[in-house]
Amino acid sequence: MAATGPKSAKYIFVTGGVTSSLGKGIIASSLAKLLQSRGLTVTIQKFDPYINIDPGTLNPYEHGECYVTDDGAETDLDLGHYERFLNTPTSQANNITTGRIYNNVITRERRGDFLGKTVQVVPHITDEIKRNIRLLGDTGEYDIVITEIGGCVGDIESLPFVEAVRQLKFELGEKDTLVIHLTLVPYLQSAGELKTKPTQHSVRMLLENGVQPDIIVCRTEYPLPQEIRRKIALFCNVQVSSVIEAIDAETIYDVPLLMQKERLDQRALYMLDLYNDKDAELDAWKSFLGRLKNPGDVVRIGLVGKYVELHDAYKSIAESFIHAGAQNECKVKIEWIQSETLLDEHHCADVLHDLDGVLVAPGFGERGIDGKINAVRYVREHGVPFLGICLGMQMAVIEYARHVMNIADAHSTEMDPHTANPVICLMEDQKNVTDKGGTMRLGAYTCKLKRDSLAHQIYGKTQISERHRHRYEFNSSYADAFERAGLRPTGINPDTGLVEVVELTGHPWFMGVQFHPELKSTVMNPHPLFVKFVGAALAHSQHKRAAQPNEHAAPVETADMVD
């Protein structure tokens, strides 16, 4: 008789050693994709060892972009990978930090929940970590919960998480948990050899903390010979079939197929004692990769931002361009443009002249604002396809007010609190907010689109839901004046009346959105705004080439979509 009642989840833990940035999130996402393609229900969570409650107050240069979920959680950018690979939303429960763990425990201590006991890392902090690890598994919705432990084994701040994993392996049983350890197998050019010693030391450090890895995934630039695999297996107490090669890939979207070839999913299922004879269904994924690697054309799109030196600050935007490029069967070449370099209008024109489209990116604060305004003015006046996101939309509103509506002092109260014409102003419910963390307008909100708008054509429906992260808004008292002048508010929040979308009549493709569409673009569901924006940029490029028949088209590259 088939079992009834809620599912009993199995737990996979992904740890890392030797160095950071090896790609634990990509390995976790790839394994989850393979298991999902076999018909299993899978979710992934990230435990970050920093003491911030969440990354919402971190400068993007510190930790990359802050990814926002539907329920308004400000989270690590790895959750973006989880959603893009699995095509399922995450939530607050999918990202926990040391700061949140300690905050929860200290709050309980202040309430007297511990009845006078001395509060300690073990058992109180580790118990709270274990409780959070099991939150998703206890819902009965998932067959497998994959937990990525941030940082490196050996870091002081990671020790409580590793200890919690040790305890859970003991408490849950041998077949209910699995530890995958990601390490580096470097190639020494002078010796002409791959070296296993860093992996041995990393595993030994994990063993010192009481955790034996079940599978070792080895990041490497060169294929792992069988003798290297046998050596790692011998010194790290695993079977040879549990030593997995993770060779450098052309694109992160190749990794699920590489892990399938290495039989990582089969090995995980065997060690978790899960019977599953269904072949992984990856036809749609392979179709995406085929379009990605064999583009028929190329477009150059400028990304104008304040943090472009660290591309991870705009990770979701860059990935959205990959999805949209594949959908349009073209390569999107991003030109990363620091907005502070565009302060001179003539130089701005020189930089943007040859681009096929321009995206003005989100951000906070006044640095680089004038460069963003200059970029918007250039694309508006020269008919270049434009997409402004959050602050980018606000800069489009300010630029139009100044140079078309002749409101010379139009500004945002974020940059000029005393402006006489605050076309962008602080949201009403933000005016009494003093704490910075977790207090913005966050998460998914409804937006109603006007039927005769470009936005309605793009989405194909009148009501949408998009994710937000902002404090300032379009000042609705100026809405009628902007509409008469040609910049139409075409997307409105039905509950608050806030303007969410503006678009320019008489322009080939010009749209600003207050929300963050990049946060909902996935491999299987590219975001329609990015798809249509890239399509407009492609049409603009083809039109330019048709007008200059003697010019040679740029060669189409088949490497990764983003330099």
C-alpha positions as CSV (number, residue, x, y, z in Angstrom):
1,M,0.0,0.0,0.0
2,A,1.3,3.5,-0.9
3,A,2.3,5.7,2.0
4,T,0.0,8.5,2.9
5,G,0.6,11.8,4.7
6,P,3.3,14.4,4.4
7,K,6.6,13.6,2.7
8,S,9.7,12.9,4.8
9,A,12.4,15.0,3.4
10,K,16.0,13.9,2.8
11,Y,18.8,16.5,3.4
12,I,21.8,17.2,1.3
13,F,24.5,19.6,2.6
14,V,27.0,21.3,0.3
15,T,30.1,22.6,2.0
16,G,33.2,24.2,0.4
17,G,36.9,24.2,1.1
18,V,40.3,25.5,0.0
19,T,39.0,28.8,-1.3
20,S,35.8,30.8,-1.8
21,S,34.0,31.3,-5.1
22,L,34.4,27.7,-6.2
23,G,30.7,27.6,-7.2
24,K,28.8,25.9,-4.4
25,G,25.6,27.6,-5.5
26,I,26.0,26.4,-9.0
27,I,26.7,22.8,-8.0
28,A,23.8,22.9,-5.6
29,S,21.5,24.4,-8.3
30,S,22.7,21.9,-10.9
31,L,22.1,18.9,-8.6
32,A,18.7,20.2,-7.7
33,K,17.9,20.7,-11.4
34,L,18.8,17.1,-12.1
35,L,16.8,15.7,-9.2
36,Q,13.8,17.9,-10.2
37,S,14.0,16.7,-13.8
38,R,13.6,13.1,-12.4
39,G,10.3,14.1,-10.9
40,L,11.4,14.8,-7.3
41,T,10.4,18.0,-5.5
42,V,13.5,19.9,-4.4
43,T,14.3,23.2,-2.7
44,I,17.6,24.8,-1.9
45,Q,18.5,27.0,1.1
46,K,21.6,29.1,1.8
47,F,23.2,29.6,5.2
48,D,25.5,32.6,5.3
49,P,28.1,33.0,8.1
50,Y,28.1,36.8,8.3
51,I,26.6,38.6,11.2
52,N,24.4,41.0,9.2
53,I,20.7,40.0,9.6
54,D,20.5,40.0,5.8
55,P,22.5,41.5,2.9
56,G,20.0,44.4,2.5
57,T,22.3,46.9,4.1
58,L,25.5,45.7,2.4
59,N,27.2,47.7,-0.3
60,P,27.0,45.7,-3.6
61,Y,30.8,45.8,-3.7
62,E,30.8,43.8,-0.5
63,H,28.5,40.9,-1.4
64,G,27.2,41.4,-5.0
65,E,23.5,42.1,-5.6
66,C,20.8,41.8,-3.0
67,Y,18.2,39.3,-4.3
68,V,14.6,39.9,-3.3
69,T,12.0,37.1,-3.0
70,D,8.2,37.4,-3.5
71,D,7.7,37.5,0.3
72,G,10.0,40.5,0.6
73,A,13.2,38.8,1.9
74,E,16.5,40.5,1.1
75,T,18.8,37.5,0.4
76,D,22.1,36.3,-1.0
77,L,22.5,36.3,-4.8
78,D,22.8,32.5,-4.8
79,L,19.0,32.4,-4.4
80,G,18.8,33.9,-7.8
81,H,20.7,30.9,-9.2
82,Y,18.3,28.6,-7.3
83,E,15.3,30.2,-8.9
84,R,16.8,30.6,-12.4
85,F,17.7,26.8,-12.4
86,L,14.6,25.4,-10.8
87,N,12.0,27.9,-12.1
88,T,10.4,27.9,-8.6
89,P,10.2,30.8,-6.2
90,T,12.2,30.9,-2.9
91,S,11.3,32.7,0.4
92,Q,12.6,34.0,3.6
93,A,13.2,30.4,4.8
94,N,15.6,29.8,2.0
95,N,18.3,32.2,3.3
96,I,19.5,32.4,6.9
97,T,22.5,34.3,8.3
98,T,24.5,34.0,11.5
99,G,23.0,37.4,12.4
100,R,19.5,36.1,12.1
101,I,20.3,32.9,14.1
102,Y,21.8,34.9,17.0
103,N,19.1,37.5,16.8
104,N,16.4,34.8,17.2
105,V,18.3,33.2,20.1
106,I,18.9,36.5,21.9
107,T,15.3,37.6,21.5
108,R,14.2,34.3,23.1
109,E,16.7,34.8,25.9
110,R,15.3,38.3,26.6
111,R,11.8,36.8,26.8
112,G,13.0,34.3,29.4
113,D,12.4,31.3,27.2
114,F,15.5,29.5,28.5
115,L,14.4,29.6,32.1
116,G,17.6,30.9,33.5
117,K,19.9,28.6,31.6
118,T,23.3,29.8,30.4
119,V,22.8,30.4,26.6
120,Q,25.7,28.9,24.7
121,V,26.8,28.2,21.1
122,V,26.2,24.5,21.8
123,P,23.3,23.6,22.2
124,H,21.3,26.8,21.8
125,I,22.9,28.3,18.6
126,T,23.3,25.0,16.9
127,D,19.7,24.0,17.9
128,E,18.4,27.2,16.2
129,I,20.5,26.4,13.1
130,K,19.0,22.9,13.0
131,R,15.5,24.3,13.4
132,N,16.0,26.5,10.4
133,I,17.5,23.8,8.3
134,R,14.5,21.6,8.9
135,L,11.8,24.4,8.4
136,L,11.4,23.6,4.7
137,G,11.7,19.9,5.1
138,D,9.1,19.7,7.8
139,T,6.4,21.3,5.5
140,G,5.9,18.0,3.8
141,E,6.3,19.7,0.4
142,Y,9.7,18.4,-0.6
143,D,11.5,15.1,-1.2
144,I,14.9,16.7,-0.9
145,V,16.2,19.9,0.8
146,I,19.6,21.0,-0.3
147,T,21.4,23.3,2.2
148,E,24.4,25.3,1.0
149,I,26.8,26.3,3.8
150,G,28.5,29.6,2.9
151,G,32.2,30.3,3.4
152,C,35.0,27.8,3.7
153,V,35.5,24.9,6.1
154,G,37.9,26.2,8.7
155,D,36.5,29.7,8.9
156,I,35.7,30.5,12.5
157,E,32.3,31.9,11.6
158,S,31.3,28.6,9.8
159,L,32.0,26.3,12.7
160,P,28.5,26.4,14.3
161,F,26.9,25.5,10.9
162,V,29.3,22.6,10.4
163,E,28.6,21.4,14.0
164,A,24.9,21.6,13.3
165,V,25.4,19.4,10.2
166,R,27.3,16.9,12.3
167,Q,24.5,16.7,14.8
168,L,21.8,16.4,12.1
169,K,23.7,13.5,10.4
170,F,23.7,11.7,13.8
171,E,20.1,12.6,14.6
172,L,18.4,11.9,11.2
173,G,20.1,8.7,10.3
174,E,22.6,7.4,7.8
175,K,20.3,7.3,4.7
176,D,18.5,10.7,5.4
177,T,21.5,13.0,5.0
178,L,24.3,13.5,2.5
179,V,27.3,15.8,2.7
180,I,28.8,17.0,-0.6
181,H,32.2,18.8,-0.2
182,L,33.4,21.1,-3.0
183,T,37.1,21.5,-3.2
184,L,39.8,22.7,-5.6
185,V,42.3,20.5,-7.5
186,P,44.8,23.0,-8.9
187,Y,47.1,22.5,-11.8
188,L,50.7,23.6,-11.2
189,Q,52.2,24.7,-14.4
190,S,55.8,24.4,-13.3
191,A,55.3,20.8,-12.2
192,G,52.8,19.9,-15.0
193,E,50.6,18.1,-12.5
194,L,47.2,18.3,-10.8
195,K,47.6,18.5,-7.0
196,T,45.3,16.7,-4.6
197,K,46.9,18.0,-1.3
198,P,44.5,21.0,-0.9
199,T,41.6,18.6,-1.2
200,Q,43.1,16.3,1.4
201,H,43.7,19.1,3.8
202,S,40.2,20.5,3.3
203,V,38.6,17.1,3.9
204,R,40.8,16.6,7.0
205,M,39.6,19.9,8.4
206,L,36.0,18.8,7.9
207,L,36.8,15.5,9.6
208,E,38.3,17.4,12.6
209,N,34.9,18.9,12.9
210,G,33.3,15.5,13.0
211,V,31.8,15.5,9.5
212,Q,32.8,12.9,6.9
213,P,31.9,14.0,3.3
214,D,30.0,11.4,1.3
215,I,30.7,12.9,-2.1
216,I,33.7,15.1,-3.1
217,V,33.2,17.5,-6.1
218,C,36.5,18.7,-7.5
219,R,36.8,22.0,-9.3
220,T,39.5,21.7,-11.9
221,E,40.8,23.3,-15.1
222,Y,41.8,19.9,-16.5
223,P,40.1,16.5,-16.6
224,L,40.7,14.3,-13.5
225,P,42.6,11.1,-14.5
226,Q,41.4,7.9,-12.8
227,E,44.6,7.7,-10.7
228,I,43.9,11.1,-9.3
229,R,40.3,10.1,-8.4
230,R,41.6,6.9,-6.7
231,K,44.1,9.0,-4.7
232,I,41.5,11.4,-3.5
233,A,39.1,8.5,-2.7
234,L,41.9,6.7,-0.7
235,F,43.0,9.7,1.4
236,C,39.5,11.2,1.9
237,N,37.6,8.0,2.9
238,V,35.1,7.9,0.0
239,Q,34.5,5.5,-2.9
240,V,36.0,6.3,-6.3
241,S,32.5,6.7,-7.7
242,S,32.0,9.5,-5.2
243,V,34.8,11.7,-6.6
244,I,33.1,14.0,-9.0
245,E,34.9,16.1,-11.6
246,A,33.6,19.7,-12.0
247,I,35.7,21.0,-14.8
248,D,35.5,24.7,-15.9
249,A,32.5,25.2,-18.1
250,E,31.8,27.6,-21.0
251,T,28.7,28.8,-19.2
252,I,27.1,28.0,-15.8
253,Y,24.1,26.5,-17.7
254,D,26.4,23.7,-18.9
255,V,27.0,22.5,-15.3
256,P,23.8,20.4,-14.9
257,L,24.7,18.4,-18.0
258,L,28.3,18.0,-16.8
259,M,27.1,16.8,-13.4
260,Q,24.7,14.4,-15.2
261,K,27.6,13.0,-17.2
262,E,29.5,12.5,-13.9
263,R,26.4,10.8,-12.5
264,L,26.2,13.1,-9.5
265,D,22.4,12.8,-9.2
266,Q,22.5,9.0,-9.5
267,R,25.2,8.8,-6.8
268,A,23.2,11.1,-4.5
269,L,20.0,9.1,-4.9
270,Y,21.9,5.8,-4.2
271,M,23.5,7.1,-1.1
272,L,20.1,8.5,0.2
273,D,18.5,5.2,-0.5
274,L,16.0,6.8,-2.9
275,Y,14.7,4.6,-5.7
276,N,14.1,6.6,-8.9
277,D,14.3,5.0,-12.3
278,K,13.1,8.0,-14.2
279,D,15.6,9.5,-16.7
280,A,16.3,13.2,-16.3
281,E,14.1,15.2,-18.6
282,L,16.4,18.0,-19.9
283,D,15.3,18.5,-23.5
284,A,14.0,22.0,-22.9
285,W,17.3,22.8,-21.1
286,K,19.3,21.5,-24.0
287,S,17.2,23.5,-26.4
288,F,18.0,26.6,-24.4
289,L,21.7,25.8,-24.5
290,G,21.6,25.2,-28.3
291,R,20.1,28.7,-28.9
292,L,22.6,30.2,-26.4
293,K,25.7,28.7,-28.1
294,N,24.6,29.2,-31.7
295,P,23.3,32.8,-32.0
296,G,22.3,34.1,-35.3
297,D,23.2,37.7,-34.5
298,V,24.8,39.9,-31.9
299,V,23.6,43.1,-30.1
300,R,25.6,45.5,-27.9
301,I,23.7,46.8,-24.9
302,G,25.1,49.3,-22.5
303,L,24.5,48.7,-18.8
304,V,24.9,52.1,-17.1
305,G,25.4,51.7,-13.4
306,K,27.4,52.7,-10.3
307,Y,28.9,49.3,-9.3
308,V,29.9,48.0,-12.8
309,E,33.4,47.1,-11.6
310,L,31.8,44.2,-9.8
311,H,29.6,42.4,-12.3
312,D,27.9,40.4,-9.5
313,A,26.3,43.7,-8.4
314,Y,24.0,43.3,-11.4
315,K,24.0,39.5,-11.5
316,S,20.3,39.0,-12.2
317,I,20.3,41.6,-15.0
318,A,23.3,40.0,-16.7
319,E,21.6,36.5,-16.4
320,S,18.3,38.0,-17.7
321,F,20.1,39.2,-20.8
322,I,21.4,35.7,-21.3
323,H,17.9,34.2,-21.2
324,A,16.5,37.0,-23.4
325,G,19.3,36.6,-25.9
326,A,18.8,32.9,-26.3
327,Q,15.1,33.5,-26.8
328,N,15.9,36.0,-29.6
329,E,18.6,33.7,-30.9
330,C,21.2,36.4,-30.6
331,K,24.2,37.1,-28.5
332,V,23.9,39.9,-26.0
333,K,27.2,41.6,-25.5
334,I,27.0,43.8,-22.4
335,E,29.1,47.0,-22.3
336,W,29.6,47.8,-18.6
337,I,29.5,51.6,-18.3
338,Q,30.4,53.4,-15.1
339,S,27.8,56.2,-14.8
340,E,30.4,58.6,-13.3
341,T,32.2,58.6,-16.6
342,L,29.2,60.1,-18.5
343,L,29.2,63.4,-16.7
344,D,30.3,65.2,-19.9
345,E,27.5,65.1,-22.5
346,H,29.9,64.9,-25.5
347,H,31.8,62.0,-24.0
348,C,28.5,60.3,-23.1
349,A,27.5,60.6,-26.8
350,D,30.8,59.0,-27.9
351,V,30.4,56.1,-25.4
352,L,26.7,55.4,-26.3
353,H,26.8,56.1,-30.1
354,D,27.4,52.6,-31.3
355,L,25.2,50.7,-28.8
356,D,22.0,49.0,-29.9
357,G,20.3,49.5,-26.5
358,V,20.9,51.0,-23.1
359,L,19.8,49.8,-19.7
360,V,20.1,52.3,-16.7
361,A,20.5,50.1,-13.7
362,P,19.1,50.3,-10.1
363,G,21.1,51.9,-7.2
364,F,21.0,54.2,-4.3
365,G,22.5,57.6,-3.5
366,E,23.6,60.6,-5.6
367,R,26.9,59.4,-6.9
368,G,26.8,59.1,-10.7
369,I,23.3,60.4,-11.0
370,D,24.1,63.1,-13.6
371,G,25.8,60.5,-15.8
372,K,22.6,58.4,-15.7
373,I,20.5,61.4,-16.6
374,N,22.8,62.2,-19.6
375,A,22.6,58.6,-20.8
376,V,18.8,58.7,-20.7
377,R,18.7,62.0,-22.6
378,Y,21.0,60.6,-25.3
379,V,18.9,57.5,-25.9
380,R,15.6,59.5,-25.8
381,E,16.8,62.0,-28.4
382,H,18.5,59.4,-30.7
383,G,15.8,56.7,-30.7
384,V,17.9,54.1,-29.0
385,P,15.9,51.3,-27.2
386,F,15.9,52.1,-23.4
387,L,15.0,50.2,-20.3
388,G,15.2,51.9,-16.9
389,I,14.9,49.8,-13.7
390,C,14.0,51.4,-10.3
391,L,16.5,54.3,-10.0
392,G,16.9,54.0,-13.8
393,M,13.2,54.7,-14.2
394,Q,13.4,57.6,-11.8
395,M,16.3,59.2,-13.7
396,A,14.2,58.9,-16.9
397,V,11.4,60.9,-15.2
398,I,13.8,63.6,-14.0
399,E,15.5,63.8,-17.4
400,Y,12.1,64.3,-19.1
401,A,10.9,66.8,-16.6
402,R,14.1,68.9,-17.1
403,H,14.7,68.8,-20.8
404,V,11.2,68.3,-22.3
405,M,8.8,69.9,-19.7
406,N,11.3,72.7,-18.9
407,I,11.2,72.0,-15.1
408,A,14.9,72.8,-14.7
409,D,15.0,72.1,-10.9
410,A,13.1,68.8,-11.1
411,H,14.8,66.2,-8.9
412,S,14.4,63.4,-6.4
413,T,14.2,64.2,-2.7
414,E,16.7,61.3,-2.3
415,M,19.4,63.5,-3.8
416,D,17.9,67.0,-3.1
417,P,15.5,67.0,-0.1
418,H,14.7,70.6,-0.7
419,T,13.9,70.6,-4.4
420,A,10.9,72.7,-5.4
421,N,9.8,70.1,-7.9
422,P,10.1,66.7,-6.4
423,V,9.0,64.6,-9.3
424,I,10.5,61.6,-7.4
425,C,9.7,61.6,-3.7
426,L,9.9,59.5,-0.6
427,M,7.0,57.1,-0.3
428,E,4.4,58.2,2.3
429,D,4.8,55.0,4.5
430,Q,8.6,55.6,4.5
431,K,8.6,59.0,6.0
432,N,8.8,57.9,9.6
433,V,11.2,55.0,9.0
434,T,14.5,55.4,10.8
435,D,16.0,51.9,10.6
436,K,17.6,51.0,7.3
437,G,17.5,47.2,7.4
438,G,14.5,45.4,5.9
439,T,12.3,48.6,5.9
440,M,12.0,49.4,2.2
441,R,9.1,48.5,0.0
442,L,10.0,44.9,-0.5
443,G,8.6,41.9,-2.4
444,A,5.9,41.2,-4.9
445,Y,3.2,43.8,-5.5
446,T,0.3,43.9,-8.1
447,C,0.4,46.4,-11.0
448,K,-2.4,47.1,-13.4
449,L,-1.5,48.0,-17.0
450,K,-3.3,50.3,-19.4
451,R,-4.7,48.3,-22.3
452,D,-3.3,50.7,-25.0
453,S,0.2,50.5,-23.6
454,L,3.4,48.9,-24.8
455,A,3.6,47.2,-21.3
456,H,0.3,45.5,-22.0
457,Q,1.5,44.3,-25.4
458,I,4.6,42.9,-23.8
459,Y,2.9,41.1,-20.9
460,G,-0.2,40.1,-22.7
461,K,-2.4,40.8,-19.7
462,T,-3.6,43.8,-17.7
463,Q,-2.5,42.7,-14.2
464,I,1.0,41.6,-13.3
465,S,3.0,41.0,-10.1
466,E,6.6,42.1,-9.8
467,R,9.1,42.4,-7.0
468,H,10.2,45.7,-5.5
469,R,13.0,47.2,-3.5
470,H,12.8,50.9,-3.1
471,R,11.9,53.9,-0.8
472,Y,11.3,56.6,-3.4
473,E,8.5,56.8,-6.0
474,F,7.1,58.7,-8.9
475,N,5.3,61.7,-7.5
476,S,1.7,61.1,-8.6
477,S,0.8,64.8,-8.4
478,Y,2.8,65.3,-11.6
479,A,1.2,62.3,-13.4
480,D,-1.2,64.3,-15.6
481,A,1.5,66.8,-16.6
482,F,3.8,64.0,-17.7
483,E,1.1,62.3,-19.6
484,R,0.2,65.5,-21.5
485,A,3.9,65.9,-22.3
486,G,4.2,62.4,-23.7
487,L,5.8,60.3,-20.9
488,R,2.8,58.1,-20.0
489,P,2.3,56.4,-16.6
490,T,0.9,53.1,-17.9
491,G,1.3,50.8,-14.9
492,I,-0.4,51.6,-11.6
493,N,-0.6,49.8,-8.3
494,P,-4.3,49.3,-7.8
495,D,-4.1,49.5,-4.0
496,T,-1.8,52.6,-3.5
497,G,-2.0,54.4,-6.8
498,L,1.8,54.3,-7.1
499,V,3.1,54.6,-10.6
500,E,5.0,51.5,-11.6
501,V,5.6,51.9,-15.3
502,V,6.3,54.9,-17.6
503,E,6.8,54.8,-21.4
504,L,7.5,57.4,-24.0
505,T,5.1,57.8,-26.9
506,G,6.7,58.3,-30.4
507,H,9.9,56.5,-29.4
508,P,10.9,53.1,-30.9
509,W,11.2,51.4,-27.4
510,F,11.5,53.5,-24.2
511,M,10.3,52.1,-20.9
512,G,11.0,52.7,-17.2
513,V,9.8,50.4,-14.4
514,Q,9.8,50.9,-10.7
515,F,10.1,47.2,-10.0
516,H,12.9,44.7,-10.7
517,P,11.9,42.4,-13.6
518,E,15.3,40.8,-13.6
519,L,14.4,39.0,-10.3
520,K,11.8,36.8,-12.1
521,S,13.7,35.8,-15.2
522,T,14.5,32.1,-15.4
523,V,16.0,29.8,-18.0
524,M,12.6,28.2,-18.7
525,N,10.7,31.5,-18.4
526,P,12.7,34.5,-19.7
527,H,11.2,37.7,-18.5
528,P,9.0,39.3,-21.3
529,L,10.4,42.8,-20.6
530,F,14.0,41.6,-21.3
531,V,12.9,39.5,-24.2
532,K,11.2,42.4,-25.9
533,F,13.9,44.9,-25.0
534,V,16.6,42.7,-26.6
535,G,14.3,42.2,-29.6
536,A,14.0,46.0,-30.0
537,A,17.8,46.3,-29.7
538,L,18.2,43.6,-32.3
539,A,15.8,45.5,-34.7
540,H,17.6,48.7,-34.0
541,S,20.9,47.1,-34.9
542,Q,19.6,45.5,-38.1
543,H,18.1,48.9,-39.1
544,K,21.5,50.6,-38.6
545,R,23.2,48.0,-40.7
546,A,20.7,48.2,-43.4
547,A,21.2,52.0,-43.5
548,Q,25.0,51.4,-43.8
549,P,25.3,48.6,-46.3
550,N,29.1,48.9,-46.7
551,E,29.6,48.3,-43.0
552,H,30.6,44.7,-42.0
553,A,28.4,43.2,-39.4
554,A,30.1,42.3,-36.1
555,P,31.2,38.6,-36.0
556,V,28.9,36.4,-33.9
557,E,30.8,34.9,-30.9
558,T,29.6,31.6,-29.4
559,A,31.3,32.0,-26.0
560,D,29.5,33.0,-22.9
561,M,27.0,35.7,-23.3
562,V,28.5,38.1,-20.9
563,D,32.1,39.1,-21.0
